[in-house]
Amino acid sequence: MKLAPYVDKLNGSSEFKSFQKENKDAFMVAGFFVLDLEGKHNIHQIDYYIPSKKKIAAFTLDNHVTMQLLDLLNAKNPEKLDLKTNMDLDQLYGILEDEMKNRTITAEIKKIIAVLQTIEGKKIWNLSCVLSGMGILNAHIEDSSKSVLKMEKKSILDFVQKMSPAEYKAKLDEKKKGNGEVHENVKKAVKNVKEDVKQQIEKLNELEAAIEQEKDALVKQSKKESKKVKKK
């Protein structure tokens, strides 16, 4: 999957042209993608920062172009991103798989949540992967060199075991009071921990608040568009 067609689709949309007229100071800050290797329910999103409003405009590009205006969670302004990358989305799986073999990680990748940002002047891919066998894999890949800067594998059970039964039951009860909808990526990993797993994925690498905002946007968009989301 190449990034260029999605950028072209965004630039050619009436939604984006209208956005540019109203927000002349906006600039691109992130690419946010979900690569569903089983169900093929992929998500492609490009985010713009509006300095004058301290807001993030998240453009989802699947099917038709839609925009959500989100609050900036971090006081630090995000860095500008150029989506002319050295890597494309279809290369992520191969790089991860090779590094997993080097580290004798034998699990199979089911989904890849990829966030592309400029961090301290470098383009970095921040990846959170759902693995077979109830595993979670986190990795950072530098775009220019295609090198893996960091990789860590954890088990979903590691997070569940940190909570007492009372705490876990309280969390589940709290979820049930709401609409009970959860993201498809977490649902397939393990049914019994659903939203709690998503939150723990976000905490693993303590990603910058801007990346946290991207994942919030993913959940909101998935609730609207995913046919596989169930209600309790």
C-alpha positions in Angstrom: 0.0 0.0 0.0 1.4 3.3 -1.1 0.9 6.6 0.7 0.7 8.8 -2.3 -2.8 7.8 -3.6 -4.2 8.7 -0.2 -2.5 12.1 -0.1 -3.8 12.7 -3.6 -7.3 11.7 -2.6 -7.2 14.1 0.3 -5.8 17.0 -1.7 -8.5 16.6 -4.4 -11.5 16.4 -2.0 -13.9 19.3 -1.5 -13.7 18.7 2.3 -10.0 19.4 2.3 -10.2 22.4 0.0 -12.8 24.0 2.2 -10.7 23.2 5.2 -7.6 24.9 3.7 -9.6 28.1 2.9 -10.8 28.3 6.5 -7.5 27.3 8.1 -4.6 28.7 6.1 -2.1 28.2 9.0 -2.8 24.4 9.2 0.0 21.9 8.4 0.3 18.1 8.3 1.5 16.4 11.5 0.7 12.7 11.3 -0.3 9.7 9.3 -2.4 7.1 11.2 -3.1 3.7 9.7 -4.6 0.4 10.7 -3.4 -2.6 8.6 -5.9 -5.5 9.2 -4.0 -8.5 7.9 -7.0 -10.8 8.5 -10.2 -8.9 8.0 -8.8 -6.3 5.6 -10.7 -3.6 7.4 -7.9 -1.1 6.9 -8.0 2.6 8.0 -6.0 5.4 6.5 -6.0 8.8 8.2 -4.0 12.0 7.8 -3.9 14.7 10.5 -3.4 18.4 10.3 -2.6 20.8 13.1 -4.3 24.2 13.3 -2.1 26.5 15.5 -4.6 29.3 15.7 -7.2 26.9 17.1 -4.9 24.5 19.0 -6.9 21.7 17.3 -6.2 18.6 15.2 -8.1 18.0 12.0 -8.3 14.2 11.4 -9.1 13.2 7.8 -10.2 9.6 7.3 -9.7 8.6 3.7 -11.4 5.2 3.4 -14.5 5.1 1.2 -15.1 8.9 1.3 -13.2 11.7 3.0 -14.5 12.7 6.4 -13.0 15.1 9.0 -13.1 15.2 12.8 -11.9 18.2 14.7 -10.1 17.1 17.9 -8.5 18.8 20.9 -4.8 18.8 21.2 -3.9 16.9 24.4 -0.3 18.1 24.7 0.8 21.7 25.3 3.7 21.0 23.0 3.0 21.7 19.3 3.5 18.8 17.0 6.2 18.9 14.4 5.4 19.3 10.7 5.3 16.1 8.7 6.2 15.5 5.0 4.6 12.3 3.7 7.3 11.7 1.1 8.6 8.7 3.0 11.3 6.3 2.3 9.0 3.5 3.4 5.5 2.5 2.3 2.8 0.8 4.4 3.4 -2.5 2.6 7.0 -2.7 3.8 6.1 -2.5 7.5 5.1 -6.2 7.8 8.3 -7.5 6.3 10.6 -5.3 8.4 8.7 -6.4 11.6 8.7 -10.0 10.6 12.5 -10.0 9.9 13.2 -8.4 13.3 10.9 -10.7 15.1 12.8 -13.7 13.6 16.1 -12.2 14.8 14.6 -12.0 18.3 13.0 -15.5 18.1 9.5 -14.1 18.3 7.4 -16.7 16.6 3.9 -15.2 16.9 1.9 -14.1 13.9 1.0 -10.5 13.3 -2.7 -10.0 13.0 -3.0 -6.2 12.9 -0.6 -3.3 12.8 -1.5 0.1 14.2 1.0 2.5 12.6 1.5 6.2 13.5 3.9 8.2 11.4 5.3 11.4 12.9 8.2 13.7 12.9 10.0 13.5 16.2 13.0 15.7 16.8 13.4 16.2 13.1 13.2 12.5 12.2 10.3 10.6 10.6 9.5 7.7 13.0 6.9 4.9 12.6 5.4 4.0 16.0 3.8 0.6 15.7 1.5 -1.3 18.0 0.7 -4.8 16.7 -1.8 -7.4 17.8 -0.2 -10.9 17.7 -1.5 -14.4 17.8 -1.3 -16.0 21.2 -2.6 -12.9 23.0 0.5 -10.9 22.4 1.2 -7.2 21.8 4.2 -6.0 20.0 5.5 -2.4 20.0 8.2 -1.2 17.7 9.7 2.1 16.5 11.1 2.2 13.0 13.2 5.1 11.5 11.8 5.9 8.1 15.1 7.1 6.5 17.1 4.0 7.4 14.3 1.5 7.7 16.0 0.4 10.9 14.2 -0.9 14.0 15.0 1.4 16.9 13.0 -0.5 19.5 11.0 -3.6 19.8 9.2 -5.1 22.8 6.7 -8.0 23.0 4.2 -8.3 25.9 1.3 -10.5 26.7 -2.2 -9.2 27.2 -2.4 -11.3 30.3 0.4 -9.1 31.8 -2.0 -6.2 31.9 -4.9 -8.2 33.2 -2.9 -9.7 36.0 -1.9 -6.3 37.3 -5.5 -5.6 38.3 -7.3 -7.1 41.2 -10.5 -9.0 40.5 -12.5 -6.1 42.1 -10.7 -3.5 39.9 -11.2 -5.5 36.8 -14.9 -6.1 37.5 -15.4 -2.4 38.3 -13.8 -1.5 34.9 -16.1 -4.0 33.1 -19.2 -2.6 34.9 -18.2 0.9 33.9 -17.9 -0.1 30.3 -21.3 -1.8 30.3 -23.0 1.4 31.5 -21.9 3.1 28.3 -22.8 2.0 24.8 -20.4 -1.0 25.1 -18.8 -0.5 21.7 -15.2 -1.4 21.3 -12.6 -1.2 18.5 -12.3 -4.2 16.2 -8.6 -4.4 16.6 -8.8 -5.2 20.3 -12.0 -7.3 20.1 -10.3 -9.9 18.0 -7.2 -10.1 20.2 -9.2 -11.1 23.4 -12.9 -10.8 24.0 -12.7 -10.5 27.8 -10.4 -7.4 28.1 -11.6 -5.4 25.1 -11.3 -1.7 25.9 -8.8 -2.3 28.7 -6.4 -3.8 26.3 -6.6 -0.8 24.0 -5.8 1.5 26.8 -2.8 -0.6 27.8 -1.5 -0.6 24.2 -1.5 3.2 24.4 0.5 3.1 27.6 3.2 0.6 26.5 5.5 3.1 24.9 4.1 6.2 26.6 3.7 7.7 23.2 3.5 11.5 23.0 0.0 12.9 23.6 -0.4 13.6 19.9 -0.2 9.9 19.2 -2.7 9.2 21.9 -5.1 11.6 20.1 -4.7 9.6 16.9 -5.8 6.4 18.6 -8.8 8.2 20.1 -9.7 9.3 16.6 -9.5 5.7 15.4 -11.9 4.5 18.0 -14.4 7.2 17.2 -14.2 6.5 13.5 -14.4 2.7 13.9 -17.5 3.0 16.0 -19.3 4.8 13.2 -18.1 2.7 10.2 -17.1 -0.9 11.4 -19.8 -3.5 10.8 -18.2 -5.9 13.2 -18.5 -3.7 16.3 -20.9 -5.3 18.7 -23.0 -3.7 21.4 -23.6 -5.1 24.8 
